[in-house]
């Protein structure tokens, strides 16, 4: 987070923040249009033309995302949330910024797409089900979401321990 704050390209950082807070892909974030965002309802409707599945995906927005977007809305008159600097349209790459941020933070081997995985992993750790995570990520198939199943080991163990304590019966003589 310190590397995020110190990085000179805050537009790129805000793309990364959006990825981390919503689980979206960086391309989806960069293609976000203000017409697709309903801040009052807290919803982002991703058109199928911007999603991997080519299907419309409705994303609920958390309070931190709504705050970020409200601030960004005040900073631009563009139809794009992340407008390009040098030409009409939206930003199309953030790779150089990502590499610089990782270098500054002394992190190796981390991809931008890993922000999406972090979102899903944090959701699992907070007790979200795999079907819910799949819906949040816009997965077309449950097998795609199944890669997060191993993260359920600790929550499952905690659940069986709680049940075990409730049903524990002392030895009878």
N, C-alpha and C positions, 0 to 999 in steps of 0.2 A: 504494500500500500504506500510505503514511503517512496518507492520508485515511481508509482503512479503519480503521486503529488508533485514530484520533482521533474517529471518529463515535460519538455517544452510543448509537445503536440497534445494539448488537452482534448482535442476532438477525437484523436485516436484513443486516448485513455477512456473517454466516455463511451466509445464503441466497446471497449473491453469491459467496462462497468456494466453496460447493458447486457452483454453476453453472460457475465457472471451472475447477474441478478435475475435474468429471465431464462437462461439456458438456450438462448437463440444462437444460431450460427453467425459468424462475423459478417458474412455476405447478406444475411437477412437484416442485421442491424444497419449496415451501411445503406441498404436499399429502403429503409423505413421512410415513409412519407407521413407528413402531418395529417393528411386526409385519412390515414389508417389508424390514427390514435384518437381515442376518446378518453381524455384525462378525467373528466367528471365521473364516468362509469368505471374508469380504471381498466380499459381494454385496448389491446392492440390487435387489429385484424390483419394478419399477414396474408396478402394475396397469394394465390397458388403460383403465380409467376415468380415469386421470390423464394418459395420453399422447395426443399429437395423432393418432397412427395408430389409436388405440383397440385396441391390441394390447399384451399383456404384453411388457415389455422388461427383460431381465436385464443389470444394469450391474456390471462389476467395479469394486471400490473400491481406490484406491491407498492406500499407507500414510498420507499426509497426510489423506486423507478419513476413514480409519478412526480416526485420532487425534482429528480434529475431532468426529466422531460419538460417540466414547467419552466425550469431555469433555462434550458436550451431553447425553448420556444421564444423566450424574450430576446434571445441573441441573434435571431435570423428571420428574414422574410422569405426565405427559400421554401419551396414545397417539400424539400428534403430535410430530414432531421440532421443528416450529416452531409451537407452540400460539398461538392468538389471545389477546390480553390481556383483552379485555372480554366475551367470550362463549365458549361451548363451540365446539370445532372448531379449525381451523388458521388460520394467518395467510393473508390473501388479497391483500395489496398491500405492496410495498416501494418504490413509485415515488418517494415524497417523499424517502426516504433516499437513493435513487440520485441524484436531482437534487442533493441537498445534498452528497453525496460528490464528484460531478463538479465542482460549483462550487468546493468546497474544494481540489480537485486541479487546478483551472483547465483542465478538459477540457470541450470542447464537442462536441456531436453524437454522443456515445457512448450507445448504447442498452443496456439490460440484456441483450438478446438477443445483443449483440456479444460477451458473455462466452463464449457457446456457439461463436461463430465463432472466437474466440481459441483455445479449446480445440482445435478442429479444425485451425486453422492451425499451432499448436505441434506437434500430432501429425504433420502433413505434414512439417514441418521436421525432425522426429526420424526420418523415414523410414517412417512408417506408410502403408500402401496406402490407396487410396480405398475399396475394399471393407471394409477394417478400420475406417476412420473412419465409414463409413456404418453399420456394425454398432454401433459405440460410441455413435453419436448416435441410433440407432433409426430410421434412414431406411428407409422402405418401398421406395423406388425408387433405383437407382443414379444416375439423372439428378439427383436432389436433391443428392447428394454431389458431382456433377461440377463444381459451382461452385467447388470447391477445387482443381481440376486445374491452374489457372495457377500455383499455388504449387509445383508439381512441377518448374518450369523449372530452378531451381538444383540440386536433387538429381539431375535427369536429366543436366544438363550435367556435374556432378561424376562421375557414373557413366560417361558416355561418355569423359571425359578419363582416368579410371582404366583403362578397357579400352584406350583408345588408347595409353597408356604401356606397357601389358603387351604389346601387339601391334606397337608401333612397330618398323619395320625401317629400317635405314639405307639410303641410296641404293646401288644396285649398279652397278658399272662394267662 
